[in-house]
């Protein structure tokens, strides 16, 4: 079938989604037809075309009616936990779900035989960046994935090395690496009504009409009302003129991610490439596709899906592999080391003892072991499968107010260095993210097959300290990651072992070595 036919089919199915024609599968779209970008803006949203060979392979599978698996990894945008983009467990309004829906509907029309279908996997976690996923990407992206969508511009927080290492672990999968498209979401700025100066942080730090309607409180429990962000103010000339290509509010993370993409020839689509000019000239209003200048609403997710689909179609249209050949590290580097990741429901299975910690998602879709009082403690089991020093990584919520500190201690089959403390207070940016920090542990040899309460269990204890920089005592454990020489034992079984990689310190060809 000719590429022009593929293009017309995919674009017509996208239009059907936007118009609500697939209401049975797109039940979360708004009742009014959503708007698509014109073709010029959609193509403009391909910030870097990269190497299209793997994308073309995906489209060939689709045209032939073969199974195509789409996976997404990212933070709250991809997880869909903000501003009610997810209505129900399916999350059908998320950009990657829209991509899978359009490809699924297109396959039914393109193939000369009944298609094997298009499957979809969402491995994203709210408030979680590459510092976690570089270790646990195997848990987030099934080995059977054909197309992987990565969304981390809002959650990288200058940890560019972690993003690069995570990307390499996907690109160097064996025996067959998937196609990858990086999807960058832009953080839009806000200027003050009173003096016209850019406010600290983007406008998601300011009260919104929805927050006020829900009776939410501001800092020190004050009512939200002053300086409310309205759609008219977001469309004002002052706000529009302040928008810039650089992600000034997020440490230029978008530019660093783009640099990594160019180095490895990975296709990149972005909201700033598609929408910056239209937002500045007022032809597209900020409030039409985002409720907080950061997380896309349903219209914004539709835009993102359109950008991804246009990059897939471009790979069919030009028939070329692009002008960049991926430059990957030497194959001798250890990029597939086995590590163990316990997150979400697997985490409470590791609890040996707990006082003051409770497992909850706090209604935010971010499950973890939460304490709110000084003196609370939780002891987790790390199975000792060898001897010697290693690092166990603890993932915990880091936020800008009310967060405490936790002292780390070890017992039984391991020892910890003295004075190790995890500080969850991070006031520099008014965001809440998952921090991943190493805890130095010396393991003593034991039997890894013993039960979690057996002698082989290294007991890792976190105790909330009575003082903190914020004055608060909240501490939330969200994950536990161990290297190959240690394992996580729950109910006599080592849980959630997935492929991970070395730290990349021996990778001189990397964009961000070290």
N, C-alpha and C positions, 0 to 999 in steps of 0.2 A: 504494500500500500504506500502511496506517495506521501512524502513528508507534509505536503500541503494539506492532505486529508487528515493526517494525525493532528496537525495544528488546529484545523477547523473543529474536529471532534472534541479535543481537550478544551478549547476555548468555549465551545457551545455548552459543554457540561459544567464548566465554571460559571458561565452565565446562568445556567439553570439553578445552580446552587445559590447564587446571589439573588435570584428571583424567587427562591423558595419552592421551586418545582419538585425538588427531592425532599418534601416535607417529612416523609417517614424517617429519613436518615439525617435530616438537618433540622430537627425539631427545635433546636435552641436558637436558630436565627430569629431576628426580630420580625414581626409581622409585615412591616413595610419592606419592599425590595431594597437590598443593599446596593451600594454603588461600587462599580469596578473602576480602576484607574484606566485612563485611555492608554492605548498601546504604546505611545511614545513614553509616558511616565513609567509604565511597567517595565519596558526595556531599559530605561534609564536606571531603574532600580538594581540592575545587574552591575554592582560596583566593580567587580573583577570577574571576568569570564572564566579564567583558569583553564584547566585541562578538561575537555568534555568527553573523553573516551569512555569513562565509567558511566557517565550520565547517559550517553548514547546506548550503552549496553543495557541499562535499565529500560529505556524506551523500546529497544528491540525485543526485550522479554515481554513487555506489555503488549506490543503489536502482535506478537506470536501467541498470545494467550497464556503465557507461562506465569507462574506465581511470582509476584513482586511483594517484598516485605519492606515496609517503611518504618523507620524508628526515629524518635526524636529524643534529644537530651538537652537539658537546659535548666534554668531556674524557674521563678514564679510565672514568667510569661508562658513558657512551654507547659508547665504544670497546670496553669489555668486557675490559680487560687485567688486571683485578685479581681475585684470589680464584677463579680458574678458572670465572668465569661463562661465558666462551667456551670451548667444547670443540669444536674444529674451526673451520675458516675461516668457516663460515656464521654463527656467533654467534646461534643461534636462540633462546637464552634471554634475550637482551637485550630491554629493555622495548619499544623501537621495532620490533624484529622481531616480538615478540608482537602488537603492535598491527596490523602489516601482515598477519600470519597470520590473526588474528581477522576483520579486514575482508575478506580474500580468501575465507575460508570463508563469511562472511556473504553476500558478493556472489553466490555460487553459489545461495543459497537465496532471495535477495530479488528477483533480476532475472527478468523474464519471457522473457529471451533469454540465450544463452550470454554471460557477462560478459567484458569485455575484460581483466579481471584487475587485481590490485593489485601494483605494483612497489615495491621497497624499496631505499633507498640510505643507507649509513652513511658520513657525512662526518666523523665524530668522530676526534680524535687524542688519545692519552693525554697527560696533563700539559700540555694546551694550552688556553689561555683566549681570551677575546675580543680581547686585544691582538694576537693573530695573525689570528683570523678576521675582524676588522673589515676587514683588507686583502684577505683571500683567501676571502671567503664565496662568491664565484662558483665556486671550485673545490670547495667542500664541498656546496653546494646546487645541483643541476641546475636550469636554467631551467624545465624541464617539471614541477617539483614542485608538487603540489596541497596537501599538508599538510607543514609543517615543524615539527619538535619541537626546541626549544632547551633544553639542559641545561648551565648554567654556574655554579650557586650555589657549587660547591666549587672553581672555578677562576678566578673573577673577580678575587680578590685586590685588592679596592678600586678596580679600574680600571673604574668605572661608566660613564665616558664611552665607553670602547671598546665595552662591552656595548650602550649606547644606539645608537651609530653603526652597529654590526653589525646590530642589529634594524631600524633605519631602512633600511638597504640592502636588506633583505628586504621590508619593508612597502611600499617605493617602487619595487619592480621594475615594469618595463613590458614588455609591455602589460598583464600581469595579475599582481598580487601573489598569493602563495599564502596559505592559511590558516596561522596560527601558534599553537601552544600552547607556553608556557614551562613546563618541568618542573623544579621545584626539589627537590634532594636535600638533606636536613638533616645537619649535622654534630652528632652526639650527644656529650655530655660524659662524663667519667669522674672520679670522686673517689677519693682515696687510701684504701686499706684501713686505713692506720695512723692517719691524723689526720682523715679525712673531708673534707679540702679538695680543691677541684677541681685536678686535675693540669694542668700546662702542656700544651697541645695536647689533642686528643681521643684516644680510646684506640687509634687506629690507630698511635700512636707507641709503644705498649707491645707487648711480645712476646705473640704468640698461640700457641695449641697447634700450629697448622699450621707456624708459623715454627720452633718448637723441634723438631718432628718432622723438619723438613728440615735441621736442623743449622745454621740461620742464626746469625750472630754479632751481638752488639750493638756499641755504640761501643767503640773501642779493642780490637776483636776479642774482647770478653768474651762468655762464654756467655749465652744468653737463658734465664732461669729465674726470677729474682726478680720478684715483683709480676706474675706471669702473669695475663692477663685471662681469666677463665673465664665461662661462661654464667651460673653461679650468682651471680657477683659483679655482672655486668651487670644481673641481675634483683633485686639487693638493694635494700632501701628507700632506702639512702643514694644510690645511683646514680639510681634512679628519681626521687627528690625533686629532684635537681639539674638535671633536664632543664628547659629553658625555651624559650619561643617565639623569643627573640632568638638569632641565630647568633653567640653570644659568642666562639666560637673562630675565626671567619672574618670579622672586621671588619664584622659586620652586612650582609654582602653580600646575603642573602636579602631583607632589608627594602628595600635599594636597588633590587634587581631588581623587587620588587613595586611599588615607586613608579613605575618606568619603565613597567611593564605597565599600571598604572592610568592613567597619562598618555595612553597611546596606545590604550587599550581592548583590550589583548592578553590573552586568557585565560591564567590561571596555575593550575596544579595543583601541590600540594606535599605532601611526606611529613609535614612538621610539622603541616600543617592536618589531615591524616587521622589521624596516629598519635600525636601528642604526648600527648593525654589518655589513650589506651589504654596507652602506655608508662608514664606516671606512675602509673596505678592498677594496673599489673601484668597487665592482661588480654591484652596482647601483649608478648612478651619481645623485648628488643633483639636477642638472639642468634638469634632466629628469622628475621630478615630482613637482618641485616648481620653480617659477621665482624669488622669493625674500627671500628664506629661511624661509618663514612663511606661506604664503597662497598657498595651493596646486593648481597646474594647472589641466587640464583635466585628465592627467595621474594620478596625485595625488588623485583626487576625485575617480577615478576608484579603486585605491588601498584601499581607505577608505571604499567604498562600498563592496569590497571583504572581508575586515575584519569583517564588520557587518554581512554579509551573512554567513561567516564561523562560527561566534558565534551562529547564529540561527540554522545552521545545526548541530553544536555540541550538542545543546539541544535535538535534535532528536536522535542523534547517541548514546549518553551515557544513555539516559532515566532516569537520576537521577536529583534530585533537587539541587545538589551542596552541599557543605560542610558547608554552612553558612545559618542560619535562620535569616531573617531580624530582626533587633532590632529597633523597632519603638518607638517613645515617647508614653506616656499614651494617651489613646483616649480622656481624658478629656481636653487635651490642645486644645486651640482654633486655629486650623489650617485651618479653612474655613471661616474666617471673610470676609464680603463683602467690597470690595474697588472699587473705580472707576478709570479707566485709560483712559486718552485721549492722543493719539499718532497719528502721521501721519495725515490723512485727518480730524480726529476729533478735532485736536488741534486748527486750525484757526476758528472753529465754536465757540470757547469760547472767542474770542477776542471782547472786548467791545470798546476799543480805542487803536489806534496804531499810533506812530510817529517814522518813521525811521526803523521799523521792517517789513520785508517782508517774506512771506511764500515761501520757495524754498528748493529743494534738492541739489542745487549747482552742479548738474550733477554727484553726488556721491551716489545717492540712499539713502541719509540720510535726509529726509524732516524735516523741522523745521522753526521756526520764527527767522529770521536772521537780526541782526543789525551790522553795521560796523563803526558807528560814536558815539562819546560820546554825551550824552544827549538824545539818542533815548530811547523810552519808549513803553511798551505794557502793557495793563490792561486786565487781564483774569477774567472770572466769575467763582467763586466757589459757588455753591448753599449752603446756610446755612440750614441744616436740624436738627439743635439742638443748644444747647448752651454749652459753656465750652471750655477748651483748647484741642487742637489736633495739629497734624503735617500734613501739606500739603507738598508733595514731588515734587520738581521741577527737571526734567531731562534736562540737558543741555550739550552741547559739551565741553569737556575738552581737551586741546591740548597744544603743547609745544612752540608755538610762535604765536604772533599776537593776543592773546586772552585777553579780558578785564574783568572787574568786573561789577556786577549789584547790586544795592541797592534794597531791598525789602520793600514795604510799603503796607498797607491795608486800606480800607475804607468801608463805608456803613455798612454791617452786620457783620463786624469782625474787630479785631485789631491785629496788629503784634508787636512782641517785637522790640524794637528800636535797630538799629545798625546791622541788619541782612544783610550780603553781600555775594553774590555768586561769587567766584573767578574761572574763567575758564582757568587760566594759570597753567599748570602742566608740568614743565620742566624736571622732574626726568626721565621720559621715553619718547622717541621720538615717541609717538603714539597719536592718537586721539580717544577718547572713550566717551561714554555717562556716565556722572556722575549723580548720583541721591542724592540730599541733602534735608534734612527736613527744612521746614520753620515753625516756631512755630506761630500758629494762635489761637486766642480766638474768638470763634463764639458767636454771639448773636442770639437768637431764631428768626426764620422767617418761612415763608410759602414756602416750597420746591417746591410747584406746580406753583409758580409764574413764569413769564417769566424771561429770563436772564437779562433783563433790569429793572426788578421789584425790589421792596424793599428787597427781600430775597437774592439778589445776594451779596456775599462777593467779593469785588473788590481787586484783588491781582495785584499789579503793580511792574514791573521790570524796572529800569532805569539804563542805562549804565553810569558808573562813568567816570570822565575826566582823572583819573590816573589809571595805572595798573602796575604790576610787569614786564610785557612783553613790555610795551610801546604801545601796540595795544589796539583796542577798539571793536574787534569783539565779539559778544555774540550770541549764538544760543540756543533757547529754543526748546527742542525736545519732552517733555512730561510733563503732569501734573497729579499727582496721589493724590487722597484724601481718607481719612479713611471713615468708615461707617457713621460717624456722619455728613459728608459733602458730597456733590455730585457735579458733573459737569453738568451744564445745558446748552444745546444748542437747540435753536428753540423749547423751552418749554419742552424738553425731557431730562431726565438724561441720559448721553451717556456712553456706553461701561462699564457697571458694570460687573465685573468678580470676581471670587473667589480669595481671597488672604488669608493671614494668619497673625497671631500675630508675633511679633518680635523674638520669640524663647528665650526670656530672662529667661523664667521659664522652660527650658529644660535641666536639669542636665545630661541627658543621651546622649545629642548631642556630636558629636566630637568636635565642636567649640561652646560651650555654651556662652551665653552673648549677 
